[in-house]
């Protein structure tokens, strides 16, 4: 058996290397900006996940106002979309909506979320990055499984 000796100085350097960080998504609304860590970030097969349920960002967004979303290159170069919930002017919850799917064929680094009607109130925004895993949905269609999720909760006080 051959023994390999590693100098102590190399061991110290290896121990000081920074661990890779999960990508952040930036949300901007009403003149305020917040960087948000993922509430879930998994490997490419949507397994081995880091989960941080407290990573939810909060921004105040007035009715009808857009939210601008910026994503880093390692997210823009993959498949991702934006899912959001909102209420109409009467305060009634509406069906959640989703942006189109952005892919590596047409990388998108920013997206402006505009609600369907000028008096609608945004409630939450979720940026979802998709991995390689696909599962059968309840309707028989196939769905990509989210690899990463970044969540913005909306403060709607006026």
Secondary structure as UniProt FT lines:
FT   HELIX           8..16
FT   STRAND          25..29
FT   TURN            30..31
FT   STRAND          32..36
FT   STRAND          40..41
FT   TURN            44..45
FT   STRAND          50..51
FT   HELIX           53..55
FT   STRAND          57..60
FT   TURN            63..64
FT   STRAND          67..71
FT   HELIX           73..76
FT   STRAND          80..87
FT   TURN            89..90
FT   STRAND          97..98
FT   HELIX           104..106
FT   STRAND          110..113
FT   TURN            118..119
FT   STRAND          121..136
FT   TURN            138..139
FT   STRAND          142..155
//
